[in-house]
Amino acid sequence: MTNYIKAYKSYINSQYFSEGIRMTAGILIPAFAMSLFDMLPAGIIVSLGAGTVRNSD
């Protein structure tokens, strides 16, 4: 049991998890923010741009 908890804590504190959260937020937040201002097509374009740029990071 303790091995599973240790593995879970290790994953949550890992670089991969934090990068995944950062990339997900960077892609989703522009679309959600622009949709609040009735500019969803522009938000989708910005999100697609963020998604393509993340590959080079």
mmCIF file of the N, C-alpha and C atoms, coordinates in Angstrom:
data_MODEL
# 
_entry.id   MODEL 
# 
loop_
_atom_site.group_PDB 
_atom_site.id 
_atom_site.type_symbol 
_atom_site.label_atom_id 
_atom_site.label_alt_id 
_atom_site.label_comp_id 
_atom_site.label_asym_id 
_atom_site.label_entity_id 
_atom_site.label_seq_id 
_atom_site.pdbx_PDB_ins_code 
_atom_site.Cartn_x 
_atom_site.Cartn_y 
_atom_site.Cartn_z 
_atom_site.occupancy 
_atom_site.B_iso_or_equiv 
_atom_site.pdbx_formal_charge 
_atom_site.auth_seq_id 
_atom_site.auth_comp_id 
_atom_site.auth_asym_id 
_atom_site.auth_atom_id 
_atom_site.pdbx_PDB_model_num 
ATOM 1   N N  . MET A 1 1  ? 0.821   -1.201 0.000   1.00 0.00 ? 1  MET A N  1 
ATOM 2   C CA . MET A 1 1  ? 0.000   0.000  0.000   1.00 0.00 ? 1  MET A CA 1 
ATOM 3   C C  . MET A 1 1  ? 0.860   1.258  0.000   1.00 0.00 ? 1  MET A C  1 
ATOM 4   N N  . THR A 1 2  ? 1.881   1.265  0.820   1.00 0.00 ? 2  THR A N  1 
ATOM 5   C CA . THR A 1 2  ? 2.722   2.461  0.889   1.00 0.00 ? 2  THR A CA 1 
ATOM 6   C C  . THR A 1 2  ? 3.491   2.681  -0.399  1.00 0.00 ? 2  THR A C  1 
ATOM 7   N N  . ASN A 1 3  ? 3.758   1.597  -1.132  1.00 0.00 ? 3  ASN A N  1 
ATOM 8   C CA . ASN A 1 3  ? 4.462   1.745  -2.392  1.00 0.00 ? 3  ASN A CA 1 
ATOM 9   C C  . ASN A 1 3  ? 3.601   2.506  -3.401  1.00 0.00 ? 3  ASN A C  1 
ATOM 10  N N  . TYR A 1 4  ? 2.301   2.252  -3.418  1.00 0.00 ? 4  TYR A N  1 
ATOM 11  C CA . TYR A 1 4  ? 1.397   2.955  -4.315  1.00 0.00 ? 4  TYR A CA 1 
ATOM 12  C C  . TYR A 1 4  ? 1.311   4.441  -3.954  1.00 0.00 ? 4  TYR A C  1 
ATOM 13  N N  . ILE A 1 5  ? 1.274   4.726  -2.688  1.00 0.00 ? 5  ILE A N  1 
ATOM 14  C CA . ILE A 1 5  ? 1.213   6.121  -2.248  1.00 0.00 ? 5  ILE A CA 1 
ATOM 15  C C  . ILE A 1 5  ? 2.492   6.852  -2.624  1.00 0.00 ? 5  ILE A C  1 
ATOM 16  N N  . LYS A 1 6  ? 3.624   6.189  -2.444  1.00 0.00 ? 6  LYS A N  1 
ATOM 17  C CA . LYS A 1 6  ? 4.908   6.792  -2.813  1.00 0.00 ? 6  LYS A CA 1 
ATOM 18  C C  . LYS A 1 6  ? 4.988   7.038  -4.316  1.00 0.00 ? 6  LYS A C  1 
ATOM 19  N N  . ALA A 1 7  ? 4.503   6.087  -5.118  1.00 0.00 ? 7  ALA A N  1 
ATOM 20  C CA . ALA A 1 7  ? 4.510   6.246  -6.570  1.00 0.00 ? 7  ALA A CA 1 
ATOM 21  C C  . ALA A 1 7  ? 3.576   7.374  -6.992  1.00 0.00 ? 7  ALA A C  1 
ATOM 22  N N  . TYR A 1 8  ? 2.422   7.481  -6.337  1.00 0.00 ? 8  TYR A N  1 
ATOM 23  C CA . TYR A 1 8  ? 1.472   8.551  -6.644  1.00 0.00 ? 8  TYR A CA 1 
ATOM 24  C C  . TYR A 1 8  ? 2.070   9.918  -6.332  1.00 0.00 ? 8  TYR A C  1 
ATOM 25  N N  . LYS A 1 9  ? 2.674   10.046 -5.173  1.00 0.00 ? 9  LYS A N  1 
ATOM 26  C CA . LYS A 1 9  ? 3.290   11.313 -4.797  1.00 0.00 ? 9  LYS A CA 1 
ATOM 27  C C  . LYS A 1 9  ? 4.440   11.664 -5.728  1.00 0.00 ? 9  LYS A C  1 
ATOM 28  N N  . SER A 1 10 ? 5.187   10.672 -6.144  1.00 0.00 ? 10 SER A N  1 
ATOM 29  C CA . SER A 1 10 ? 6.298   10.897 -7.065  1.00 0.00 ? 10 SER A CA 1 
ATOM 30  C C  . SER A 1 10 ? 5.780   11.408 -8.407  1.00 0.00 ? 10 SER A C  1 
ATOM 31  N N  . TYR A 1 11 ? 4.676   10.831 -8.894  1.00 0.00 ? 11 TYR A N  1 
ATOM 32  C CA . TYR A 1 11 ? 4.114   11.262 -10.166 1.00 0.00 ? 11 TYR A CA 1 
ATOM 33  C C  . TYR A 1 11 ? 3.541   12.674 -10.079 1.00 0.00 ? 11 TYR A C  1 
ATOM 34  N N  . ILE A 1 12 ? 2.824   12.987 -9.021  1.00 0.00 ? 12 ILE A N  1 
ATOM 35  C CA . ILE A 1 12 ? 2.218   14.302 -8.852  1.00 0.00 ? 12 ILE A CA 1 
ATOM 36  C C  . ILE A 1 12 ? 3.292   15.389 -8.778  1.00 0.00 ? 12 ILE A C  1 
ATOM 37  N N  . ASN A 1 13 ? 4.425   15.075 -8.186  1.00 0.00 ? 13 ASN A N  1 
ATOM 38  C CA . ASN A 1 13 ? 5.499   16.044 -8.047  1.00 0.00 ? 13 ASN A CA 1 
ATOM 39  C C  . ASN A 1 13 ? 6.487   16.011 -9.208  1.00 0.00 ? 13 ASN A C  1 
ATOM 40  N N  . SER A 1 14 ? 6.212   15.232 -10.233 1.00 0.00 ? 14 SER A N  1 
ATOM 41  C CA . SER A 1 14 ? 7.155   15.085 -11.337 1.00 0.00 ? 14 SER A CA 1 
ATOM 42  C C  . SER A 1 14 ? 7.041   16.244 -12.327 1.00 0.00 ? 14 SER A C  1 
ATOM 43  N N  . GLN A 1 15 ? 8.069   16.354 -13.122 1.00 0.00 ? 15 GLN A N  1 
ATOM 44  C CA . GLN A 1 15 ? 8.113   17.397 -14.143 1.00 0.00 ? 15 GLN A CA 1 
ATOM 45  C C  . GLN A 1 15 ? 7.086   17.126 -15.240 1.00 0.00 ? 15 GLN A C  1 
ATOM 46  N N  . TYR A 1 16 ? 6.853   15.871 -15.572 1.00 0.00 ? 16 TYR A N  1 
ATOM 47  C CA . TYR A 1 16 ? 5.912   15.520 -16.626 1.00 0.00 ? 16 TYR A CA 1 
ATOM 48  C C  . TYR A 1 16 ? 4.492   15.966 -16.285 1.00 0.00 ? 16 TYR A C  1 
ATOM 49  N N  . PHE A 1 17 ? 4.100   15.776 -15.035 1.00 0.00 ? 17 PHE A N  1 
ATOM 50  C CA . PHE A 1 17 ? 2.756   16.167 -14.618 1.00 0.00 ? 17 PHE A CA 1 
ATOM 51  C C  . PHE A 1 17 ? 2.588   17.681 -14.671 1.00 0.00 ? 17 PHE A C  1 
ATOM 52  N N  . SER A 1 18 ? 3.573   18.410 -14.160 1.00 0.00 ? 18 SER A N  1 
ATOM 53  C CA . SER A 1 18 ? 3.465   19.873 -14.156 1.00 0.00 ? 18 SER A CA 1 
ATOM 54  C C  . SER A 1 18 ? 3.501   20.432 -15.574 1.00 0.00 ? 18 SER A C  1 
ATOM 55  N N  . GLU A 1 19 ? 4.296   19.839 -16.455 1.00 0.00 ? 19 GLU A N  1 
ATOM 56  C CA . GLU A 1 19 ? 4.304   20.290 -17.848 1.00 0.00 ? 19 GLU A CA 1 
ATOM 57  C C  . GLU A 1 19 ? 2.979   19.993 -18.532 1.00 0.00 ? 19 GLU A C  1 
ATOM 58  N N  . GLY A 1 20 ? 2.386   18.865 -18.220 1.00 0.00 ? 20 GLY A N  1 
ATOM 59  C CA . GLY A 1 20 ? 1.092   18.526 -18.803 1.00 0.00 ? 20 GLY A CA 1 
ATOM 60  C C  . GLY A 1 20 ? 0.004   19.496 -18.376 1.00 0.00 ? 20 GLY A C  1 
ATOM 61  N N  . ILE A 1 21 ? 0.004   19.861 -17.102 1.00 0.00 ? 21 ILE A N  1 
ATOM 62  C CA . ILE A 1 21 ? -0.969  20.843 -16.605 1.00 0.00 ? 21 ILE A CA 1 
ATOM 63  C C  . ILE A 1 21 ? -0.747  22.195 -17.271 1.00 0.00 ? 21 ILE A C  1 
ATOM 64  N N  . ARG A 1 22 ? 0.516   22.590 -17.380 1.00 0.00 ? 22 ARG A N  1 
ATOM 65  C CA . ARG A 1 22 ? 0.843   23.893 -17.982 1.00 0.00 ? 22 ARG A CA 1 
ATOM 66  C C  . ARG A 1 22 ? 0.431   23.933 -19.451 1.00 0.00 ? 22 ARG A C  1 
ATOM 67  N N  . MET A 1 23 ? 0.691   22.855 -20.199 1.00 0.00 ? 23 MET A N  1 
ATOM 68  C CA . MET A 1 23 ? 0.322   22.819 -21.611 1.00 0.00 ? 23 MET A CA 1 
ATOM 69  C C  . MET A 1 23 ? -1.196  22.803 -21.790 1.00 0.00 ? 23 MET A C  1 
ATOM 70  N N  . THR A 1 24 ? -1.876  22.039 -20.962 1.00 0.00 ? 24 THR A N  1 
ATOM 71  C CA . THR A 1 24 ? -3.330  21.969 -21.053 1.00 0.00 ? 24 THR A CA 1 
ATOM 72  C C  . THR A 1 24 ? -3.962  23.334 -20.777 1.00 0.00 ? 24 THR A C  1 
ATOM 73  N N  . ALA A 1 25 ? -3.477  24.008 -19.749 1.00 0.00 ? 25 ALA A N  1 
ATOM 74  C CA . ALA A 1 25 ? -4.004  25.332 -19.423 1.00 0.00 ? 25 ALA A CA 1 
ATOM 75  C C  . ALA A 1 25 ? -3.682  26.325 -20.532 1.00 0.00 ? 25 ALA A C  1 
ATOM 76  N N  . GLY A 1 26 ? -2.489  26.247 -21.081 1.00 0.00 ? 26 GLY A N  1 
ATOM 77  C CA . GLY A 1 26 ? -2.095  27.169 -22.146 1.00 0.00 ? 26 GLY A CA 1 
ATOM 78  C C  . GLY A 1 26 ? -2.897  26.991 -23.419 1.00 0.00 ? 26 GLY A C  1 
ATOM 79  N N  . ILE A 1 27 ? -3.411  25.814 -23.619 1.00 0.00 ? 27 ILE A N  1 
ATOM 80  C CA . ILE A 1 27 ? -4.217  25.558 -24.817 1.00 0.00 ? 27 ILE A CA 1 
ATOM 81  C C  . ILE A 1 27 ? -5.694  25.873 -24.573 1.00 0.00 ? 27 ILE A C  1 
ATOM 82  N N  . LEU A 1 28 ? -6.209  25.546 -23.394 1.00 0.00 ? 28 LEU A N  1 
ATOM 83  C CA . LEU A 1 28 ? -7.644  25.707 -23.149 1.00 0.00 ? 28 LEU A CA 1 
ATOM 84  C C  . LEU A 1 28 ? -8.054  27.114 -22.716 1.00 0.00 ? 28 LEU A C  1 
ATOM 85  N N  . ILE A 1 29 ? -7.231  27.780 -21.950 1.00 0.00 ? 29 ILE A N  1 
ATOM 86  C CA . ILE A 1 29 ? -7.618  29.090 -21.407 1.00 0.00 ? 29 ILE A CA 1 
ATOM 87  C C  . ILE A 1 29 ? -7.890  30.128 -22.500 1.00 0.00 ? 29 ILE A C  1 
ATOM 88  N N  . PRO A 1 30 ? -7.079  30.224 -23.569 1.00 0.00 ? 30 PRO A N  1 
ATOM 89  C CA . PRO A 1 30 ? -7.422  31.221 -24.597 1.00 0.00 ? 30 PRO A CA 1 
ATOM 90  C C  . PRO A 1 30 ? -8.797  31.005 -25.234 1.00 0.00 ? 30 PRO A C  1 
ATOM 91  N N  . ALA A 1 31 ? -9.141  29.748 -25.492 1.00 0.00 ? 31 ALA A N  1 
ATOM 92  C CA . ALA A 1 31 ? -10.446 29.479 -26.106 1.00 0.00 ? 31 ALA A CA 1 
ATOM 93  C C  . ALA A 1 31 ? -11.581 29.837 -25.150 1.00 0.00 ? 31 ALA A C  1 
ATOM 94  N N  . PHE A 1 32 ? -11.431 29.467 -23.875 1.00 0.00 ? 32 PHE A N  1 
ATOM 95  C CA . PHE A 1 32 ? -12.476 29.799 -22.907 1.00 0.00 ? 32 PHE A CA 1 
ATOM 96  C C  . PHE A 1 32 ? -12.575 31.304 -22.678 1.00 0.00 ? 32 PHE A C  1 
ATOM 97  N N  . ALA A 1 33 ? -11.450 31.972 -22.608 1.00 0.00 ? 33 ALA A N  1 
ATOM 98  C CA . ALA A 1 33 ? -11.462 33.416 -22.365 1.00 0.00 ? 33 ALA A CA 1 
ATOM 99  C C  . ALA A 1 33 ? -12.070 34.169 -23.543 1.00 0.00 ? 33 ALA A C  1 
ATOM 100 N N  . MET A 1 34 ? -11.716 33.775 -24.746 1.00 0.00 ? 34 MET A N  1 
ATOM 101 C CA . MET A 1 34 ? -12.263 34.456 -25.917 1.00 0.00 ? 34 MET A CA 1 
ATOM 102 C C  . MET A 1 34 ? -13.744 34.146 -26.112 1.00 0.00 ? 34 MET A C  1 
ATOM 103 N N  . SER A 1 35 ? -14.189 32.966 -25.668 1.00 0.00 ? 35 SER A N  1 
ATOM 104 C CA . SER A 1 35 ? -15.604 32.648 -25.802 1.00 0.00 ? 35 SER A CA 1 
ATOM 105 C C  . SER A 1 35 ? -16.449 33.521 -24.875 1.00 0.00 ? 35 SER A C  1 
ATOM 106 N N  . LEU A 1 36 ? -15.873 33.988 -23.775 1.00 0.00 ? 36 LEU A N  1 
ATOM 107 C CA . LEU A 1 36 ? -16.607 34.900 -22.896 1.00 0.00 ? 36 LEU A CA 1 
ATOM 108 C C  . LEU A 1 36 ? -16.900 36.239 -23.569 1.00 0.00 ? 36 LEU A C  1 
ATOM 109 N N  . PHE A 1 37 ? -16.058 36.602 -24.533 1.00 0.00 ? 37 PHE A N  1 
ATOM 110 C CA . PHE A 1 37 ? -16.242 37.857 -25.257 1.00 0.00 ? 37 PHE A CA 1 
ATOM 111 C C  . PHE A 1 37 ? -16.853 37.629 -26.634 1.00 0.00 ? 37 PHE A C  1 
ATOM 112 N N  . ASP A 1 38 ? -17.494 36.477 -26.825 1.00 0.00 ? 38 ASP A N  1 
ATOM 113 C CA . ASP A 1 38 ? -18.128 36.098 -28.094 1.00 0.00 ? 38 ASP A CA 1 
ATOM 114 C C  . ASP A 1 38 ? -17.152 36.137 -29.259 1.00 0.00 ? 38 ASP A C  1 
ATOM 115 N N  . MET A 1 39 ? -15.932 35.706 -29.013 1.00 0.00 ? 39 MET A N  1 
ATOM 116 C CA . MET A 1 39 ? -14.905 35.641 -30.054 1.00 0.00 ? 39 MET A CA 1 
ATOM 117 C C  . MET A 1 39 ? -14.318 34.226 -30.095 1.00 0.00 ? 39 MET A C  1 
ATOM 118 N N  . LEU A 1 40 ? -15.175 33.221 -30.076 1.00 0.00 ? 40 LEU A N  1 
ATOM 119 C CA . LEU A 1 40 ? -14.729 31.839 -30.018 1.00 0.00 ? 40 LEU A CA 1 
ATOM 120 C C  . LEU A 1 40 ? -13.854 31.445 -31.210 1.00 0.00 ? 40 LEU A C  1 
ATOM 121 N N  . PRO A 1 41 ? -14.173 31.839 -32.448 1.00 0.00 ? 41 PRO A N  1 
ATOM 122 C CA . PRO A 1 41 ? -13.276 31.455 -33.550 1.00 0.00 ? 41 PRO A CA 1 
ATOM 123 C C  . PRO A 1 41 ? -11.840 31.971 -33.363 1.00 0.00 ? 41 PRO A C  1 
ATOM 124 N N  . ALA A 1 42 ? -11.694 33.177 -32.868 1.00 0.00 ? 42 ALA A N  1 
ATOM 125 C CA . ALA A 1 42 ? -10.348 33.698 -32.608 1.00 0.00 ? 42 ALA A CA 1 
ATOM 126 C C  . ALA A 1 42 ? -9.687  32.927 -31.479 1.00 0.00 ? 42 ALA A C  1 
ATOM 127 N N  . GLY A 1 43 ? -10.434 32.552 -30.470 1.00 0.00 ? 43 GLY A N  1 
ATOM 128 C CA . GLY A 1 43 ? -9.894  31.772 -29.367 1.00 0.00 ? 43 GLY A CA 1 
ATOM 129 C C  . GLY A 1 43 ? -9.436  30.397 -29.802 1.00 0.00 ? 43 GLY A C  1 
ATOM 130 N N  . ILE A 1 44 ? -10.170 29.788 -30.712 1.00 0.00 ? 44 ILE A N  1 
ATOM 131 C CA . ILE A 1 44 ? -9.772  28.481 -31.221 1.00 0.00 ? 44 ILE A CA 1 
ATOM 132 C C  . ILE A 1 44 ? -8.487  28.600 -32.026 1.00 0.00 ? 44 ILE A C  1 
ATOM 133 N N  . ILE A 1 45 ? -8.357  29.670 -32.800 1.00 0.00 ? 45 ILE A N  1 
ATOM 134 C CA . ILE A 1 45 ? -7.132  29.878 -33.571 1.00 0.00 ? 45 ILE A CA 1 
ATOM 135 C C  . ILE A 1 45 ? -5.939  30.076 -32.642 1.00 0.00 ? 45 ILE A C  1 
ATOM 136 N N  . VAL A 1 46 ? -6.118  30.858 -31.586 1.00 0.00 ? 46 VAL A N  1 
ATOM 137 C CA . VAL A 1 46 ? -5.035  31.065 -30.622 1.00 0.00 ? 46 VAL A CA 1 
ATOM 138 C C  . VAL A 1 46 ? -4.689  29.750 -29.932 1.00 0.00 ? 46 VAL A C  1 
ATOM 139 N N  . SER A 1 47 ? -5.687  28.950 -29.596 1.00 0.00 ? 47 SER A N  1 
ATOM 140 C CA . SER A 1 47 ? -5.433  27.668 -28.951 1.00 0.00 ? 47 SER A CA 1 
ATOM 141 C C  . SER A 1 47 ? -4.703  26.707 -29.894 1.00 0.00 ? 47 SER A C  1 
ATOM 142 N N  . LEU A 1 48 ? -5.078  26.706 -31.153 1.00 0.00 ? 48 LEU A N  1 
ATOM 143 C CA . LEU A 1 48 ? -4.364  25.868 -32.111 1.00 0.00 ? 48 LEU A CA 1 
ATOM 144 C C  . LEU A 1 48 ? -2.916  26.323 -32.265 1.00 0.00 ? 48 LEU A C  1 
ATOM 145 N N  . GLY A 1 49 ? -2.704  27.618 -32.263 1.00 0.00 ? 49 GLY A N  1 
ATOM 146 C CA . GLY A 1 49 ? -1.336  28.139 -32.325 1.00 0.00 ? 49 GLY A CA 1 
ATOM 147 C C  . GLY A 1 49 ? -0.536  27.739 -31.104 1.00 0.00 ? 49 GLY A C  1 
ATOM 148 N N  . ALA A 1 50 ? -1.133  27.806 -29.941 1.00 0.00 ? 50 ALA A N  1 
ATOM 149 C CA . ALA A 1 50 ? -0.445  27.393 -28.714 1.00 0.00 ? 50 ALA A CA 1 
ATOM 150 C C  . ALA A 1 50 ? -0.146  25.896 -28.744 1.00 0.00 ? 50 ALA A C  1 
ATOM 151 N N  . GLY A 1 51 ? -1.045  25.131 -29.308 1.00 0.00 ? 51 GLY A N  1 
ATOM 152 C CA . GLY A 1 51 ? -0.818  23.691 -29.402 1.00 0.00 ? 51 GLY A CA 1 
ATOM 153 C C  . GLY A 1 51 ? 0.298   23.330 -30.353 1.00 0.00 ? 51 GLY A C  1 
ATOM 154 N N  . THR A 1 52 ? 0.448   24.069 -31.419 1.00 0.00 ? 52 THR A N  1 
ATOM 155 C CA . THR A 1 52 ? 1.526   23.779 -32.372 1.00 0.00 ? 52 THR A CA 1 
ATOM 156 C C  . THR A 1 52 ? 2.869   24.295 -31.856 1.00 0.00 ? 52 THR A C  1 
ATOM 157 N N  . VAL A 1 53 ? 2.870   25.382 -31.127 1.00 0.00 ? 53 VAL A N  1 
ATOM 158 C CA . VAL A 1 53 ? 4.120   25.926 -30.608 1.00 0.00 ? 53 VAL A CA 1 
ATOM 159 C C  . VAL A 1 53 ? 4.663   25.058 -29.480 1.00 0.00 ? 53 VAL A C  1 
ATOM 160 N N  . ARG A 1 54 ? 3.802   24.399 -28.739 1.00 0.00 ? 54 ARG A N  1 
ATOM 161 C CA . ARG A 1 54 ? 4.265   23.595 -27.599 1.00 0.00 ? 54 ARG A CA 1 
ATOM 162 C C  . ARG A 1 54 ? 5.179   22.474 -28.049 1.00 0.00 ? 54 ARG A C  1 
ATOM 163 N N  . ASN A 1 55 ? 5.069   22.033 -29.303 1.00 0.00 ? 55 ASN A N  1 
ATOM 164 C CA . ASN A 1 55 ? 5.945   20.971 -29.790 1.00 0.00 ? 55 ASN A CA 1 
ATOM 165 C C  . ASN A 1 55 ? 7.397   21.425 -29.857 1.00 0.00 ? 55 ASN A C  1 
ATOM 166 N N  . SER A 1 56 ? 7.625   22.699 -30.082 1.00 0.00 ? 56 SER A N  1 
ATOM 167 C CA . SER A 1 56 ? 8.993   23.193 -30.178 1.00 0.00 ? 56 SER A CA 1 
ATOM 168 C C  . SER A 1 56 ? 9.592   23.506 -28.819 1.00 0.00 ? 56 SER A C  1 
ATOM 169 N N  . ASP A 1 57 ? 8.751   23.594 -27.787 1.00 0.00 ? 57 ASP A N  1 
ATOM 170 C CA . ASP A 1 57 ? 9.268   23.889 -26.447 1.00 0.00 ? 57 ASP A CA 1 
ATOM 171 C C  . ASP A 1 57 ? 9.900   22.713 -25.862 1.00 0.00 ? 57 ASP A C  1 
# 
